[in-house]
């Protein structure tokens, strides 16, 4: 089968998701994949997909010459759509480009990540589609219509992190791919990690002491993305007050007035060594970030961003309920209960143990999540028709069946 994939333009996470999935396809099937997105090549560069396979779509913003605005009120827009301006030439061009490409490239199956409007366009045109289900509460009518219109839902996270508020039929119609991590990273030992940190700071005294084993302070890494970092930055003064002797690293954007609260502020291409060798990792709950950190021993302190549909809040709640993460309040209680604000690495690890956050330490990223996603992607390359794949491979994976 030939696959098409719609990647939403908010952030780069949706493009990154198909990049990871594409890497799991056999070479011939990967070359036949088509990605539709409004994300520019400057914003995200694909690693597993050639530019010729990317269909760049016009933006879908409202225009001054729209006949009706995108959200014109209850009696002026379909309840099955979130956003539907009338007379918008950009959206007309987008829709034509999507459908024309599906026809010209003989795309058998679309994967929609995420857009109710693209899903409904596919269903109205009788194009089979799967819909990516992100964490969060999506019980509004447009989402439920998009879910119902799909052959199945794909969840790029483990079943154990599903919200208790998810309707039973949705869970039954969902194929859980677990977290998808395809990049193989070389393990970096602690000594090499400290040496690498020396390249990121002009104050090498503390690092030299750590390298020689004379001082092993608590290492706290704060990871932020470019989708929003102010809320996490706002915690830095309190973090420094809680752990005045900790070695605090900020990765990603940081406001200038917060830099003096951290020992290192940097942008890096690979966060894996920081995840592996920190005592605590403070981060939001974006899907790609959680996927990277989930299987490591490092204690997570989750600071969810305010996102639509409580996407990150629901993920944070699931991680906390599973015993894999601490909330900010729990983290503060843990530090205060330790009896000292001078936590060494050993003390931090002991405190972590009492909160059931420790997992077996792994020198390299575990690949337990890949077989599920790989089986799914490879199955799409093994069947010639969507009908055969749907009936013989997909339906047996689900516990909800269509009426005949």
N, C-alpha and C positions, 0 to 999 in steps of 0.2 A: 504494500500500500504506500501511497505517497502522502506525506504528512504536511499540513500547514499549521503554523503556530502564531497566534496573535499575542504580542507582548505589550502590555500597557505601558504608557509613557511616563508614569509617575516613578521617579527614581530609576535606578538601573537594575533593580532586583529581578524584574520579570525577564529582562534580556539575559541576565546571568543564569536564571533558572533553565531556560531552553539551551543555553550554551552547555550547561552541565548535562542535561538530558541528551543533547545531540552527541556528546562525546561517548555515550553508551551505545549508539547505533553502529551497525556494521558500516564500513566505508561507503559502499554503493548506496545504501539507504540514506546515509547522512547527506550525500551529494544531492539527493532528490528532495530534501527538506526545504521548505520555504517559510521564512519568518516575516511577519507583517508587524511593523512598529512605526511609531512617530518619533522614537528616540533617535537622535542624530549619531553619526559615527564618532563625533567628538566627545559625546557623553559616554558612550560605551563601545568598546572594540571587542568584537567577537573573537574567540580563540579557536573554536571548533567548527565555525561556519564561515564560508567565503562570502564576501560582500555581494557577489552576484546572486546569492540566495536570499538576500534581504530586500524586501519591498518597503521602501520608506514612504510612509503615508503622510498626507497633509494633516495639520493640527485640526482638532475638532472644537476649537474655541468659538464662542458666539461672535457674530459679525453684526456690524451696524445695520446691514441691509436684510437681516433675518426678518421673515414675515411674522414668526412667533418666536419668543425667547425659549431657551432650552428647558426652563422650568416655569411654565406659564400658568400653573395653578390646576386645581383638581378637575375643572371642567374643560381644560384646554390641552391636556396631554394624556397619553395612555398610561394607565396604572402599571403596566408591565415594563415600563422604561424609566430609568433614572433621569435621563437627559435627552431631550428630543426636539431641538430647534427645527423650525420649518423654514424652508427656503434658503438654507445654509449651503452655499456652493462648495465649501470645503468638505463638508460631510457628504454631500452628493458625490464629490470626486473620490473621497475615501471609499465609500460603499461600492462605487463602480469599480475602483481599482482592486478591491478585495475580491469581488465576485468574478471580475474578468480574469484575474490571475488564477483563481480556483479552477475556472473553466479551461484556460489555456494550458495550465501545467498539470491538468488532470489530477488535482488534489482529491484524495479519497476521504480524508478525515482531518478535521480542524481541531486544534486544541486551543481553547480560549483562556488567556491568562492576562488580565481578567477584564471583562466588559459585558455587561448585560445586553448592551445594544448590539455588539458584534454577535453575541450568541443568538439573539432574536433574529438578526439578519440571516444567519446561517439556517436557523430552523424554518423561517419563512421561505427560504430558497431551497429547502429540502436537502441541505448539506449536513451530513452527520458531524456532530462535534462532541468533544469532552470538555468539561469545565473545571478549571483549577479552583479548588476550595481552599482559601486562606483561613487561618485562625480568625476567631472573632464571632460576633453575633450578627448573622446575616439572615434575619427572619422577615425582612421586608418583602412586599409582593414582587418587585422586579427580580430580586435574587431568587426567590422561590420559583418563579417562572423560568428563569435561566437554568436552574438546577433540574427542574422537571423536564425541560426540553432537551437535556443532554443524554447521550447514551450512558454516561457514567460521570462521576465526579472524581477528580484526582486530588489527593491531599499530600503535599510534599513534606509531611511530618509523620511521626509515629502515631499509631492508633492510641497509645497510652496518653498522648497529650491532647486528645479530643476533649472538647468542652462537654460538661455534663448537661448543658442546655441544648445541645444539638439534637434535633428531632430524630427519632429512631429510623425513619425511612431514609433520611439523608446519610446517616452512618452506614446503613445497609447498601446504599447505592454508591458508596465511596470506595475507591481503591487507594489504600494507604501506601505511599511510596517510601515512607520513612524519610529521614534527612538524606539529602543527596550530596555527597562529597566525592568529587572525582579527581581533584588535584592531589597528586602524590608529593608530599613535602619531605625533604631530607631532615632526619632527626638532628637536633642541635643540643649538645650537652650544656650543662649550666655554665661551665667555664667559658665556652664559646659564646654563649648568650651574653654574659657580662662583658666580654671583650667587644661584642658587637654594640652594646650600649655605649661603650666609650666613644664610638664614632658619632654618637648622637648628642653629646654634651661636651661643654668646655670645662666642666667641673668633674675631674676624674678622681678626686681624692676618695670619695665614698665608694666608687666602683673599684678602685684599686684595693681598698680594704676588704671589700666583698670577695674580690678575686683571690686574695691571699687567705681567705677564710677567717680573717680577724673579726669580721662583723657580718652578720646575716640578718639584716632587718627584714621586716615584712615587705614584700613587693606587691604593690597594688597597681594593676593596669586598668585604665579607663579607656574603653573603646567607643568611638563615636563615628557616625556616618555623616555624610553631607546632606542628608534629608532633614536634619535638625539636631542641634547639639546643645542649645542653650539650657535646656532643663537639666541635663547631666552636668554641664559646667557649673550650674548654680549649686550643686552639691559639693563642689571641690573645697570651699572654705570649711564646711563642716567636716569633710573627710580629713582634711589636714589637722583640724582640731581634735578629731577622734584619734588619729594616728600621727602625732607630731614627728615621730622618729621613723615612720615608714618611708620607703622609697617609692614615690608615686610617679607613674608614667601615664601620659595622656597621648593617645593615638587618634589622629584625625583632627578636624578643625577645633580651635579653641579661641575664645575671646581673649584679647590682649590683657584685659584687667584680671584674668584668672591664671595667667602663666606662672606667677610667683608662688602659686599653691602647689605646683608640681615640680618634680626634679628633672623630668624630660618631657618635652612636647614635640612630637614629630609625626610625620606621615611615613608609613612604611608600606611596601608591597605585600608583605607576608606577615600576618599577625600570629601565625602558629607558634613561634618560639615564645612569644609573650603569654599566650594562653597556657602553654606547657609549663613555664617556669615561674609564673606568678603565684602568690598565695591566694589572692583574690582577684576576680575579674568583674569590674563594674561595667554594665552595658545595657543598652536598650534591648528590646525583644523582637528585632527584625528577624525574619525567617532565616536569611542567609547567615547572619551573625550567630544565632542560636545553633544552627546546624554545624558551624565550625567548632563551637566550644563544647557541645553537648557530651561528647564521648571522652573528654579529658577529665583528669582528677581535680582540676582547679575549681575551687568554690566560686559559684556564680552569685553575684548580687545584681538583681534585675531592677532596672529603672525604666519601665515601659513608657514610650512616647505616646502622646495623645494622637491617635490615628482614627480614621473612620471605622465604624463597626466594632470599636474596642478591640481591634486586632491584636495589639501588643499587650493590653491588659489581660486578655483571656489567655494568651500564651504564658505570660508571667504567672498567672494563677495556677495554670496546669503544672508548670515547672516547680513551683513552690509546693503544691499539693503532692507532687511525686517525690519530694525531698531532694530535688536536684538543684534548687536555688533558694536564696534568701531574699526577702523583701528588704528595702532600705531600713525599715524599723527593726526587723529581725537582726539585720547586720549590726545596727547600733547597739542593740541589746546584747549581742554576742561579744562585741568589743568591750562594752562596759562590764559584762559579767566576768571577763577574763581577769579582772582585778588590776590591770595595768594598761597603760596606753603605750607601752614599749614592747609590743608583741614581737618576739623573734619569729623566724620562719617555723621553728619547731613548735612554739606555743600556738601559732596560728593553725598549723596542721592538726594539733591536738584538739583545739576548739572546734575545728571543722568536723572532726570525727564525731564529736558529741551531737552534731546536728545532722548526722546521716547524709552529709554532702559528699563524702569522699568516695571516689570510684577507683578501681584498679588503675594505677598509673600506666599509661601507654606511651612509649617513646615516639610512636608515629600514629597518625590519625587512623582510627579503626575504620574498616570498610564494610561493617555489617549492614549498612543501609543500602549499599549499591545493588546487591542481588535482586531486591524487590523492584527497584527502578529499572535495572538492566533487563530483567525478565519482561517487564512491560514494554520497553522500547524495542527489544529484539522481537517480541511477538508481532509488532506492527510490520516488521520487515519479512516475517515468515509467511504471511497470508496474502494472497493475491487480491482478495475482495474484502471490503469492510463487512459485508454480511457474514461471511464465513468466520472472520476474526471475532465479530461481535457474538455470534452464537456459540462458537467452539472454544474461544479463549476467554473473552471478557466476562460473559454472563456466569460461567462457573466460578469466577473470582468474587462475585457479588452474592448477597443474600436477598436481594429484591429483584423480582422478575416482572417483565411487562406482561400485560394481558394479551391473549391471542384471540 
